[in-house]
Amino acid sequence: MKKVFLGAICVALLFSFCFAGCGAKKAESSKAAIEQAKTMETVEQKADYLIGQAKAFYSSKEFQDAIDVAQYILRYLDKDSQEAKDLVNKAKDALAAQAQKVMEDAKKGLSEFGK
């Protein structure tokens, strides 16, 4: 019984640490995120924080901010970061799809305008 209770406490602590670390608030902009990262001590802390910020921007459909943050990581912190490379590619694809939809909507609107 003691082992089960102790195990449950360990699992609860593990989840609380994960959620506390994963719950970082999204910065207002890519510039603000980068400025915040500059206050951190190690390159690894900066890169981890910025990866989280880039993911948050991507999830919020702020694709250009996600690209800017991920490119900063690649340029100044870790030129080999696969996560940053993947985020740049995903965000660029999403931006292109967004632009394509705007173009299609504009064409459709123009074709219906004269009717």
FIKOL-571284 format. One record per atom (N, C-alpha, C): residue number from 1; residue in three letters; atom name; y, x, z. Coordinates in Angstrom, 1 decimal. Each point is the difference from the previous one (the first is absolute). Example, Ala and Ser with C-alpha at 12.3 -4.5 7.8 and 13.67 -1.06 7.14 Angstrom:
<sites>
<i->1	aa->ALA	at->N	north->-5.7	east->13.2	up->7.8>
<i->1	aa->ALA	at->CA	north->1.2	east->-0.9	up->0.0>
<i->1	aa->ALA	at->C	north->1.2	east->0.9	up->0.0>
<i->2	aa->SER	at->N	north->1.1	east->-0.4	up->-0.7>
<i->2	aa->SER	at->CA	north->1.1	east->0.9	up->0.0>
<i->2	aa->SER	at->C	north->1.1	east->-0.8	up->0.8>
</sites>
This chain:
<sites>
<i->1	aa->MET	at->N	north->-1.2	east->0.8	up->0.0>
<i->1	aa->MET	at->CA	north->1.2	east->-0.8	up->0.0>
<i->1	aa->MET	at->C	north->1.3	east->0.9	up->0.0>
<i->2	aa->LYS	at->N	north->-0.1	east->1.1	up->0.8>
<i->2	aa->LYS	at->CA	north->1.2	east->0.9	up->0.0>
<i->2	aa->LYS	at->C	north->0.2	east->0.6	up->-1.3>
<i->3	aa->LYS	at->N	north->-1.0	east->0.4	up->-0.7>
<i->3	aa->LYS	at->CA	north->0.1	east->0.6	up->-1.3>
<i->3	aa->LYS	at->C	north->0.6	east->-0.9	up->-1.0>
<i->4	aa->VAL	at->N	north->-0.4	east->-1.3	up->0.0>
<i->4	aa->VAL	at->CA	north->0.6	east->-0.9	up->-0.9>
<i->4	aa->VAL	at->C	north->1.5	east->-0.2	up->0.2>
<i->5	aa->PHE	at->N	north->0.3	east->-0.2	up->1.3>
<i->5	aa->PHE	at->CA	north->1.4	east->-0.1	up->0.4>
<i->5	aa->PHE	at->C	north->0.9	east->1.2	up->-0.4>
<i->6	aa->LEU	at->N	north->-0.6	east->1.2	up->0.3>
<i->6	aa->LEU	at->CA	north->0.7	east->1.2	up->-0.4>
<i->6	aa->LEU	at->C	north->0.2	east->0.1	up->-1.5>
<i->7	aa->GLY	at->N	north->-1.1	east->-0.3	up->-0.7>
<i->7	aa->GLY	at->CA	north->0.1	east->0.0	up->-1.5>
<i->7	aa->GLY	at->C	north->1.1	east->-1.0	up->-0.5>
<i->8	aa->ALA	at->N	north->0.0	east->-1.2	up->0.6>
<i->8	aa->ALA	at->CA	north->1.0	east->-1.0	up->-0.4>
<i->8	aa->ALA	at->C	north->1.4	east->0.5	up->0.2>
<i->9	aa->ILE	at->N	north->0.2	east->0.7	up->1.1>
<i->9	aa->ILE	at->CA	north->1.4	east->0.6	up->0.3>
<i->9	aa->ILE	at->C	north->0.3	east->1.1	up->-1.0>
<i->10	aa->CYS	at->N	north->-0.9	east->0.8	up->-0.3>
<i->10	aa->CYS	at->CA	north->0.2	east->1.1	up->-1.0>
<i->10	aa->CYS	at->C	north->0.4	east->-0.6	up->-1.4>
<i->11	aa->VAL	at->N	north->-0.7	east->-1.0	up->-0.4>
<i->11	aa->VAL	at->CA	north->0.3	east->-0.7	up->-1.3>
<i->11	aa->VAL	at->C	north->1.3	east->-0.6	up->0.1>
<i->12	aa->ALA	at->N	north->0.4	east->-0.7	up->1.1>
<i->12	aa->ALA	at->CA	north->1.3	east->-0.6	up->0.1>
<i->12	aa->ALA	at->C	north->1.1	east->1.0	up->-0.1>
<i->13	aa->LEU	at->N	north->-0.2	east->1.2	up->0.7>
<i->13	aa->LEU	at->CA	north->1.0	east->1.0	up->0.0>
<i->13	aa->LEU	at->C	north->0.2	east->0.6	up->-1.4>
<i->14	aa->LEU	at->N	north->-1.1	east->0.2	up->-0.7>
<i->14	aa->LEU	at->CA	north->0.0	east->0.5	up->-1.4>
<i->14	aa->LEU	at->C	north->0.8	east->-0.9	up->-0.9>
<i->15	aa->PHE	at->N	north->-0.3	east->-1.3	up->0.1>
<i->15	aa->PHE	at->CA	north->0.8	east->-1.0	up->-0.8>
<i->15	aa->PHE	at->C	north->1.5	east->0.0	up->0.3>
<i->16	aa->SER	at->N	north->0.3	east->0.1	up->1.3>
<i->16	aa->SER	at->CA	north->1.4	east->0.0	up->0.4>
<i->16	aa->SER	at->C	north->0.7	east->1.2	up->-0.5>
<i->17	aa->PHE	at->N	north->-0.6	east->1.2	up->0.0>
<i->17	aa->PHE	at->CA	north->0.6	east->1.2	up->-0.5>
<i->17	aa->PHE	at->C	north->0.2	east->-0.2	up->-1.5>
<i->18	aa->CYS	at->N	north->-1.0	east->-0.5	up->-0.7>
<i->18	aa->CYS	at->CA	north->0.1	east->-0.2	up->-1.5>
<i->18	aa->CYS	at->C	north->1.1	east->-0.9	up->-0.3>
<i->19	aa->PHE	at->N	north->0.1	east->-1.2	up->0.7>
<i->19	aa->PHE	at->CA	north->1.1	east->-0.9	up->-0.3>
<i->19	aa->PHE	at->C	north->1.3	east->0.5	up->0.4>
<i->20	aa->ALA	at->N	north->0.1	east->0.8	up->1.0>
<i->20	aa->ALA	at->CA	north->1.3	east->0.5	up->0.4>
<i->20	aa->ALA	at->C	north->0.5	east->1.0	up->-1.0>
<i->21	aa->GLY	at->N	north->-0.9	east->0.8	up->-0.6>
<i->21	aa->GLY	at->CA	north->0.3	east->1.0	up->-1.0>
<i->21	aa->GLY	at->C	north->0.3	east->-0.6	up->-1.3>
<i->22	aa->CYS	at->N	north->-0.8	east->-1.1	up->-0.3>
<i->22	aa->CYS	at->CA	north->0.1	east->-0.6	up->-1.3>
<i->22	aa->CYS	at->C	north->1.2	east->-1.0	up->-0.1>
<i->23	aa->GLY	at->N	north->0.6	east->-0.3	up->1.2>
<i->23	aa->GLY	at->CA	north->1.0	east->-1.0	up->0.0>
<i->23	aa->GLY	at->C	north->1.4	east->0.5	up->-0.2>
<i->24	aa->ALA	at->N	north->0.1	east->1.2	up->-0.7>
<i->24	aa->ALA	at->CA	north->1.3	east->0.5	up->-0.2>
<i->24	aa->ALA	at->C	north->0.9	east->-0.9	up->-0.8>
<i->25	aa->LYS	at->N	north->1.2	east->-0.2	up->0.4>
<i->25	aa->LYS	at->CA	north->0.9	east->-0.9	up->-0.7>
<i->25	aa->LYS	at->C	north->0.4	east->0.6	up->-1.3>
<i->26	aa->LYS	at->N	north->0.1	east->-0.9	up->-1.0>
<i->26	aa->LYS	at->CA	north->0.4	east->0.5	up->-1.4>
<i->26	aa->LYS	at->C	north->1.5	east->0.3	up->0.1>
<i->27	aa->ALA	at->N	north->0.4	east->1.1	up->-0.6>
<i->27	aa->ALA	at->CA	north->1.4	east->0.4	up->0.0>
<i->27	aa->ALA	at->C	north->0.7	east->-0.9	up->-1.0>
<i->28	aa->GLU	at->N	north->1.3	east->0.0	up->0.1>
<i->28	aa->GLU	at->CA	north->0.9	east->-0.8	up->-0.8>
<i->28	aa->GLU	at->C	north->-0.1	east->0.4	up->-1.5>
<i->29	aa->SER	at->N	north->-0.1	east->1.3	up->-0.2>
<i->29	aa->SER	at->CA	north->-0.1	east->0.6	up->-1.4>
<i->29	aa->SER	at->C	north->-0.8	east->1.3	up->0.0>
<i->30	aa->SER	at->N	north->-0.2	east->0.4	up->-1.2>
<i->30	aa->SER	at->CA	north->-0.7	east->1.3	up->-0.1>
<i->30	aa->SER	at->C	north->0.8	east->1.1	up->0.6>
<i->31	aa->LYS	at->N	north->1.3	east->0.0	up->-0.2>
<i->31	aa->LYS	at->CA	north->0.9	east->1.0	up->0.5>
<i->31	aa->LYS	at->C	north->-0.1	east->0.0	up->1.5>
<i->32	aa->ALA	at->N	north->0.0	east->-1.2	up->0.7>
<i->32	aa->ALA	at->CA	north->-0.1	east->0.0	up->1.4>
<i->32	aa->ALA	at->C	north->-1.3	east->0.5	up->0.5>
<i->33	aa->ALA	at->N	north->-1.1	east->-0.3	up->-0.7>
<i->33	aa->ALA	at->CA	north->-1.3	east->0.5	up->0.4>
<i->33	aa->ALA	at->C	north->-0.1	east->1.5	up->-0.1>
<i->34	aa->ILE	at->N	north->0.6	east->0.6	up->-1.0>
<i->34	aa->ILE	at->CA	north->0.0	east->1.4	up->-0.2>
<i->34	aa->ILE	at->C	north->0.8	east->0.7	up->1.1>
<i->35	aa->GLU	at->N	north->1.2	east->-0.6	up->0.3>
<i->35	aa->GLU	at->CA	north->0.8	east->0.5	up->1.1>
<i->35	aa->GLU	at->C	north->-0.7	east->0.0	up->1.3>
<i->36	aa->GLN	at->N	north->-0.7	east->-1.1	up->0.3>
<i->36	aa->GLN	at->CA	north->-0.8	east->-0.1	up->1.2>
<i->36	aa->GLN	at->C	north->-1.1	east->1.1	up->0.1>
<i->37	aa->ALA	at->N	north->-0.7	east->0.2	up->-1.2>
<i->37	aa->ALA	at->CA	north->-1.0	east->1.0	up->0.0>
<i->37	aa->ALA	at->C	north->0.5	east->1.4	up->0.3>
<i->38	aa->LYS	at->N	north->1.2	east->0.2	up->-0.4>
<i->38	aa->LYS	at->CA	north->0.6	east->1.4	up->0.2>
<i->38	aa->LYS	at->C	north->0.1	east->0.3	up->1.5>
<i->39	aa->THR	at->N	north->0.0	east->-1.0	up->0.8>
<i->39	aa->THR	at->CA	north->0.1	east->0.2	up->1.5>
<i->39	aa->THR	at->C	north->-1.3	east->0.4	up->0.6>
<i->40	aa->MET	at->N	north->-1.1	east->-0.2	up->-0.7>
<i->40	aa->MET	at->CA	north->-1.3	east->0.3	up->0.5>
<i->40	aa->MET	at->C	north->-0.3	east->1.5	up->0.0>
<i->41	aa->GLU	at->N	north->-0.9	east->0.4	up->0.9>
<i->41	aa->GLU	at->CA	north->-0.3	east->1.4	up->0.2>
<i->41	aa->GLU	at->C	north->-0.8	east->0.7	up->-1.1>
<i->42	aa->THR	at->N	north->-1.1	east->-0.6	up->-0.4>
<i->42	aa->THR	at->CA	north->-0.9	east->0.7	up->-0.9>
<i->42	aa->THR	at->C	north->0.0	east->-0.7	up->-1.4>
<i->43	aa->VAL	at->N	north->-0.4	east->0.8	up->-0.9>
<i->43	aa->VAL	at->CA	north->-0.1	east->-0.5	up->-1.4>
<i->43	aa->VAL	at->C	north->-1.1	east->-1.1	up->-0.1>
<i->44	aa->GLU	at->N	north->-1.0	east->0.1	up->0.8>
<i->44	aa->GLU	at->CA	north->-1.1	east->-1.0	up->0.0>
<i->44	aa->GLU	at->C	north->0.6	east->-1.3	up->0.6>
<i->45	aa->GLN	at->N	north->0.8	east->0.0	up->1.0>
<i->45	aa->GLN	at->CA	north->0.6	east->-1.2	up->0.6>
<i->45	aa->GLN	at->C	north->0.9	east->-0.6	up->-1.0>
<i->46	aa->LYS	at->N	north->0.8	east->0.8	up->-0.7>
<i->46	aa->LYS	at->CA	north->0.9	east->-0.5	up->-1.0>
<i->46	aa->LYS	at->C	north->-0.7	east->-0.7	up->-1.1>
<i->47	aa->ALA	at->N	north->-1.1	east->0.7	up->-0.5>
<i->47	aa->ALA	at->CA	north->-0.7	east->-0.6	up->-1.1>
<i->47	aa->ALA	at->C	north->-0.7	east->-1.3	up->0.4>
<i->48	aa->ASP	at->N	north->-0.7	east->0.0	up->1.1>
<i->48	aa->ASP	at->CA	north->-0.7	east->-1.2	up->0.5>
<i->48	aa->ASP	at->C	north->1.0	east->-1.2	up->0.1>
<i->49	aa->TYR	at->N	north->1.1	east->0.3	up->0.6>
<i->49	aa->TYR	at->CA	north->1.0	east->-1.1	up->0.2>
<i->49	aa->TYR	at->C	north->0.5	east->-0.5	up->-1.3>
<i->50	aa->LEU	at->N	north->0.3	east->0.9	up->-0.9>
<i->50	aa->LEU	at->CA	north->0.5	east->-0.4	up->-1.3>
<i->50	aa->LEU	at->C	north->-1.0	east->-0.7	up->-0.9>
<i->51	aa->ILE	at->N	north->-1.3	east->0.4	up->0.1>
<i->51	aa->ILE	at->CA	north->-1.1	east->-0.8	up->-0.7>
<i->51	aa->ILE	at->C	north->0.0	east->-1.4	up->0.5>
<i->52	aa->GLY	at->N	north->0.1	east->-0.2	up->1.3>
<i->52	aa->GLY	at->CA	north->0.1	east->-1.3	up->0.6>
<i->52	aa->GLY	at->C	north->1.2	east->-0.8	up->-0.5>
<i->53	aa->GLN	at->N	north->1.1	east->0.7	up->-0.1>
<i->53	aa->GLN	at->CA	north->1.2	east->-0.7	up->-0.5>
<i->53	aa->GLN	at->C	north->-0.1	east->-0.4	up->-1.5>
<i->54	aa->ALA	at->N	north->-0.6	east->0.9	up->-0.8>
<i->54	aa->ALA	at->CA	north->-0.2	east->-0.3	up->-1.4>
<i->54	aa->ALA	at->C	north->-0.9	east->-1.1	up->-0.2>
<i->55	aa->LYS	at->N	north->-1.1	east->-0.1	up->0.9>
<i->55	aa->LYS	at->CA	north->-0.9	east->-1.1	up->-0.1>
<i->55	aa->LYS	at->C	north->0.7	east->-1.3	up->0.4>
<i->56	aa->ALA	at->N	north->0.9	east->0.1	up->1.0>
<i->56	aa->ALA	at->CA	north->0.7	east->-1.2	up->0.5>
<i->56	aa->ALA	at->C	north->1.0	east->-0.5	up->-1.1>
<i->57	aa->PHE	at->N	north->0.6	east->0.9	up->-0.7>
<i->57	aa->PHE	at->CA	north->0.9	east->-0.4	up->-1.1>
<i->57	aa->PHE	at->C	north->-0.8	east->-0.6	up->-1.1>
<i->58	aa->TYR	at->N	north->-1.1	east->0.6	up->-0.3>
<i->58	aa->TYR	at->CA	north->-0.9	east->-0.6	up->-1.1>
<i->58	aa->TYR	at->C	north->-0.4	east->-1.4	up->0.4>
<i->59	aa->SER	at->N	north->-0.4	east->-0.2	up->1.2>
<i->59	aa->SER	at->CA	north->-0.5	east->-1.3	up->0.4>
<i->59	aa->SER	at->C	north->1.1	east->-1.0	up->0.0>
<i->60	aa->SER	at->N	north->1.2	east->0.4	up->0.2>
<i->60	aa->SER	at->CA	north->1.2	east->-0.9	up->-0.1>
<i->60	aa->SER	at->C	north->0.6	east->-0.1	up->-1.4>
<i->61	aa->LYS	at->N	north->-0.7	east->0.5	up->-0.9>
<i->61	aa->LYS	at->CA	north->0.4	east->0.0	up->-1.4>
<i->61	aa->LYS	at->C	north->1.3	east->0.7	up->-0.3>
<i->62	aa->GLU	at->N	north->0.3	east->1.0	up->0.9>
<i->62	aa->GLU	at->CA	north->1.1	east->0.9	up->-0.2>
<i->62	aa->GLU	at->C	north->-0.5	east->1.2	up->-0.7>
<i->63	aa->PHE	at->N	north->-0.4	east->-0.1	up->-1.3>
<i->63	aa->PHE	at->CA	north->-0.7	east->1.0	up->-0.7>
<i->63	aa->PHE	at->C	north->0.8	east->1.3	up->-0.2>
<i->64	aa->GLN	at->N	north->1.3	east->-0.1	up->-0.3>
<i->64	aa->GLN	at->CA	north->0.8	east->1.2	up->-0.2>
<i->64	aa->GLN	at->C	north->0.1	east->0.8	up->1.3>
<i->65	aa->ASP	at->N	north->0.1	east->-0.7	up->1.2>
<i->65	aa->ASP	at->CA	north->0.1	east->0.8	up->1.2>
<i->65	aa->ASP	at->C	north->-1.4	east->0.6	up->0.3>
<i->66	aa->ALA	at->N	north->-1.1	east->-0.6	up->-0.3>
<i->66	aa->ALA	at->CA	north->-1.3	east->0.6	up->0.2>
<i->66	aa->ALA	at->C	north->-0.1	east->1.2	up->-0.9>
<i->67	aa->ILE	at->N	north->0.4	east->0.0	up->-1.2>
<i->67	aa->ILE	at->CA	north->0.0	east->1.1	up->-0.9>
<i->67	aa->ILE	at->C	north->0.8	east->1.1	up->0.5>
<i->68	aa->ASP	at->N	north->1.3	east->-0.3	up->0.4>
<i->68	aa->ASP	at->CA	north->0.9	east->1.1	up->0.5>
<i->68	aa->ASP	at->C	north->-0.6	east->0.7	up->1.2>
<i->69	aa->VAL	at->N	north->-0.6	east->-0.7	up->1.0>
<i->69	aa->VAL	at->CA	north->-0.6	east->0.6	up->1.1>
<i->69	aa->VAL	at->C	north->-1.2	east->0.8	up->-0.3>
<i->70	aa->ALA	at->N	north->-0.9	east->-0.5	up->-0.9>
<i->70	aa->ALA	at->CA	north->-1.2	east->0.7	up->-0.4>
<i->70	aa->ALA	at->C	north->0.4	east->1.3	up->-0.8>
<i->71	aa->GLN	at->N	north->1.0	east->-0.1	up->-0.8>
<i->71	aa->GLN	at->CA	north->0.4	east->1.2	up->-0.7>
<i->71	aa->GLN	at->C	north->0.7	east->1.0	up->0.9>
<i->72	aa->TYR	at->N	north->0.6	east->-0.4	up->1.0>
<i->72	aa->TYR	at->CA	north->0.6	east->0.9	up->1.0>
<i->72	aa->TYR	at->C	north->-1.2	east->0.8	up->0.7>
<i->73	aa->ILE	at->N	north->-1.0	east->-0.7	up->0.3>
<i->73	aa->ILE	at->CA	north->-1.2	east->0.6	up->0.6>
<i->73	aa->ILE	at->C	north->-0.5	east->1.1	up->-0.9>
<i->74	aa->LEU	at->N	north->-0.2	east->-0.4	up->-1.3>
<i->74	aa->LEU	at->CA	north->-0.6	east->1.0	up->-0.9>
<i->74	aa->LEU	at->C	north->1.0	east->1.2	up->-0.3>
<i->75	aa->ARG	at->N	north->1.3	east->-0.3	up->0.0>
<i->75	aa->ARG	at->CA	north->0.9	east->1.1	up->-0.3>
<i->75	aa->ARG	at->C	north->0.3	east->0.9	up->1.2>
<i->76	aa->TYR	at->N	north->0.0	east->-0.5	up->1.2>
<i->76	aa->TYR	at->CA	north->0.5	east->0.8	up->1.1>
<i->76	aa->TYR	at->C	north->-1.0	east->0.2	up->1.1>
<i->77	aa->LEU	at->N	north->-1.1	east->-0.8	up->0.1>
<i->77	aa->LEU	at->CA	north->-0.9	east->0.1	up->1.1>
<i->77	aa->LEU	at->C	north->-1.4	east->0.4	up->-0.3>
<i->78	aa->ASP	at->N	north->-0.6	east->-0.7	up->-1.0>
<i->78	aa->ASP	at->CA	north->-1.4	east->0.3	up->-0.4>
<i->78	aa->ASP	at->C	north->-0.2	east->-0.4	up->-1.5>
<i->79	aa->LYS	at->N	north->0.1	east->1.1	up->-0.8>
<i->79	aa->LYS	at->CA	north->0.0	east->-0.2	up->-1.4>
<i->79	aa->LYS	at->C	north->-1.4	east->-0.5	up->-0.5>
<i->80	aa->ASP	at->N	north->-1.0	east->0.1	up->0.9>
<i->80	aa->ASP	at->CA	north->-1.4	east->-0.4	up->-0.4>
<i->80	aa->ASP	at->C	north->-0.4	east->-1.3	up->0.7>
<i->81	aa->SER	at->N	north->0.9	east->-0.7	up->0.6>
<i->81	aa->SER	at->CA	north->-0.4	east->-1.3	up->0.7>
<i->81	aa->SER	at->C	north->-0.5	east->-1.0	up->-1.0>
<i->82	aa->GLN	at->N	north->-1.3	east->-0.3	up->0.1>
<i->82	aa->GLN	at->CA	north->-0.6	east->-1.0	up->-0.9>
<i->82	aa->GLN	at->C	north->0.6	east->-1.4	up->0.3>
<i->83	aa->GLU	at->N	north->0.2	east->-0.3	up->1.3>
<i->83	aa->GLU	at->CA	north->0.5	east->-1.3	up->0.3>
<i->83	aa->GLU	at->C	north->1.4	east->-0.2	up->-0.6>
<i->84	aa->ALA	at->N	north->0.9	east->1.0	up->0.1>
<i->84	aa->ALA	at->CA	north->1.3	east->-0.1	up->-0.6>
<i->84	aa->ALA	at->C	north->-0.1	east->-0.2	up->-1.5>
<i->85	aa->LYS	at->N	north->-0.9	east->0.8	up->-0.7>
<i->85	aa->LYS	at->CA	north->-0.2	east->-0.1	up->-1.4>
<i->85	aa->LYS	at->C	north->-0.4	east->-1.4	up->-0.4>
<i->86	aa->ASP	at->N	north->-1.0	east->-0.5	up->0.8>
<i->86	aa->ASP	at->CA	north->-0.5	east->-1.4	up->-0.3>
<i->86	aa->ASP	at->C	north->1.1	east->-1.0	up->0.2>
<i->87	aa->LEU	at->N	north->0.8	east->0.1	up->1.0>
<i->87	aa->LEU	at->CA	north->1.1	east->-0.9	up->0.3>
<i->87	aa->LEU	at->C	north->1.0	east->0.0	up->-1.1>
<i->88	aa->VAL	at->N	north->0.3	east->1.2	up->-0.5>
<i->88	aa->VAL	at->CA	north->1.0	east->0.1	up->-1.1>
<i->88	aa->VAL	at->C	north->-0.6	east->-0.8	up->-1.2>
<i->89	aa->ASN	at->N	north->-1.2	east->0.3	up->-0.4>
<i->89	aa->ASN	at->CA	north->-0.6	east->-0.7	up->-1.1>
<i->89	aa->ASN	at->C	north->-0.1	east->-1.5	up->0.1>
<i->90	aa->LYS	at->N	north->-0.4	east->-0.5	up->1.2>
<i->90	aa->LYS	at->CA	north->-0.1	east->-1.4	up->0.3>
<i->90	aa->LYS	at->C	north->1.3	east->-0.7	up->-0.1>
<i->91	aa->ALA	at->N	north->1.0	east->0.7	up->0.6>
<i->91	aa->ALA	at->CA	north->1.4	east->-0.6	up->0.0>
<i->91	aa->ALA	at->C	north->0.6	east->0.0	up->-1.4>
<i->92	aa->LYS	at->N	north->-0.2	east->1.0	up->-0.7>
<i->92	aa->LYS	at->CA	north->0.5	east->0.1	up->-1.4>
<i->92	aa->LYS	at->C	north->-0.7	east->-1.1	up->-0.8>
<i->93	aa->ASP	at->N	north->-1.3	east->-0.2	up->0.1>
<i->93	aa->ASP	at->CA	north->-0.7	east->-1.1	up->-0.7>
<i->93	aa->ASP	at->C	north->0.6	east->-1.3	up->0.4>
<i->94	aa->ALA	at->N	north->0.2	east->-0.2	up->1.3>
<i->94	aa->ALA	at->CA	north->0.5	east->-1.3	up->0.5>
<i->94	aa->ALA	at->C	north->1.4	east->-0.2	up->-0.6>
<i->95	aa->LEU	at->N	north->0.9	east->1.0	up->0.0>
<i->95	aa->LEU	at->CA	north->1.3	east->-0.1	up->-0.6>
<i->95	aa->LEU	at->C	north->-0.1	east->-0.4	up->-1.5>
<i->96	aa->ALA	at->N	north->-0.9	east->0.6	up->-0.7>
<i->96	aa->ALA	at->CA	north->-0.1	east->-0.2	up->-1.4>
<i->96	aa->ALA	at->C	north->-0.5	east->-1.5	up->-0.2>
<i->97	aa->ALA	at->N	north->-0.9	east->-0.5	up->0.8>
<i->97	aa->ALA	at->CA	north->-0.5	east->-1.3	up->-0.1>
<i->97	aa->ALA	at->C	north->1.2	east->-1.0	up->0.3>
<i->98	aa->GLN	at->N	north->0.8	east->0.3	up->1.0>
<i->98	aa->GLN	at->CA	north->1.1	east->-0.8	up->0.4>
<i->98	aa->GLN	at->C	north->1.0	east->-0.1	up->-1.2>
<i->99	aa->ALA	at->N	north->0.3	east->1.2	up->-0.6>
<i->99	aa->ALA	at->CA	north->0.9	east->0.0	up->-1.1>
<i->99	aa->ALA	at->C	north->-0.5	east->-0.8	up->-1.2>
<i->100	aa->GLN	at->N	north->-1.3	east->0.1	up->-0.2>
<i->100	aa->GLN	at->CA	north->-0.6	east->-0.7	up->-1.1>
<i->100	aa->GLN	at->C	north->0.1	east->-1.5	up->0.2>
<i->101	aa->LYS	at->N	north->-0.2	east->-0.4	up->1.2>
<i->101	aa->LYS	at->CA	north->0.1	east->-1.5	up->0.3>
<i->101	aa->LYS	at->C	north->1.4	east->-0.5	up->-0.2>
<i->102	aa->VAL	at->N	north->1.0	east->0.8	up->0.4>
<i->102	aa->VAL	at->CA	north->1.4	east->-0.3	up->-0.2>
<i->102	aa->VAL	at->C	north->0.3	east->-0.2	up->-1.5>
<i->103	aa->MET	at->N	north->-0.5	east->1.0	up->-0.8>
<i->103	aa->MET	at->CA	north->0.2	east->-0.1	up->-1.4>
<i->103	aa->MET	at->C	north->-0.6	east->-1.2	up->-0.6>
<i->104	aa->GLU	at->N	north->-1.3	east->-0.3	up->0.4>
<i->104	aa->GLU	at->CA	north->-0.7	east->-1.2	up->-0.6>
<i->104	aa->GLU	at->C	north->0.8	east->-1.3	up->0.4>
<i->105	aa->ASP	at->N	north->0.4	east->0.0	up->1.3>
<i->105	aa->ASP	at->CA	north->0.8	east->-1.2	up->0.4>
<i->105	aa->ASP	at->C	north->1.3	east->-0.1	up->-0.8>
<i->106	aa->ALA	at->N	north->0.7	east->1.1	up->-0.2>
<i->106	aa->ALA	at->CA	north->1.2	east->-0.1	up->-0.8>
<i->106	aa->ALA	at->C	north->-0.3	east->-0.4	up->-1.4>
<i->107	aa->LYS	at->N	north->-1.0	east->0.5	up->-0.7>
<i->107	aa->LYS	at->CA	north->-0.4	east->-0.4	up->-1.3>
<i->107	aa->LYS	at->C	north->-0.3	east->-1.5	up->-0.1>
<i->108	aa->LYS	at->N	north->-0.7	east->-0.5	up->1.0>
<i->108	aa->LYS	at->CA	north->-0.4	east->-1.4	up->0.1>
<i->108	aa->LYS	at->C	north->1.3	east->-0.8	up->0.2>
<i->109	aa->GLY	at->N	north->0.9	east->0.4	up->0.8>
<i->109	aa->GLY	at->CA	north->1.2	east->-0.7	up->0.2>
<i->109	aa->GLY	at->C	north->0.9	east->-0.1	up->-1.2>
<i->110	aa->LEU	at->N	north->0.0	east->1.1	up->-0.7>
<i->110	aa->LEU	at->CA	north->0.8	east->0.1	up->-1.3>
<i->110	aa->LEU	at->C	north->-0.6	east->-0.9	up->-1.0>
<i->111	aa->SER	at->N	north->-1.3	east->0.0	up->-0.1>
<i->111	aa->SER	at->CA	north->-0.7	east->-0.8	up->-1.1>
<i->111	aa->SER	at->C	north->0.2	east->-1.5	up->0.3>
<i->112	aa->GLU	at->N	north->0.1	east->-0.4	up->1.3>
<i->112	aa->GLU	at->CA	north->0.2	east->-1.4	up->0.3>
<i->112	aa->GLU	at->C	north->1.4	east->-0.4	up->0.0>
<i->113	aa->PHE	at->N	north->0.9	east->1.0	up->0.0>
<i->113	aa->PHE	at->CA	north->1.5	east->-0.3	up->0.1>
<i->113	aa->PHE	at->C	north->0.5	east->-0.8	up->-1.2>
<i->114	aa->GLY	at->N	north->-0.5	east->0.3	up->-1.2>
<i->114	aa->GLY	at->CA	north->0.4	east->-0.6	up->-1.2>
<i->114	aa->GLY	at->C	north->-0.6	east->-1.4	up->-0.3>
<i->115	aa->LYS	at->N	north->-0.9	east->-0.4	up->0.8>
<i->115	aa->LYS	at->CA	north->-0.8	east->-1.2	up->-0.3>
<i->115	aa->LYS	at->C	north->0.7	east->-1.2	up->0.6>
</sites>
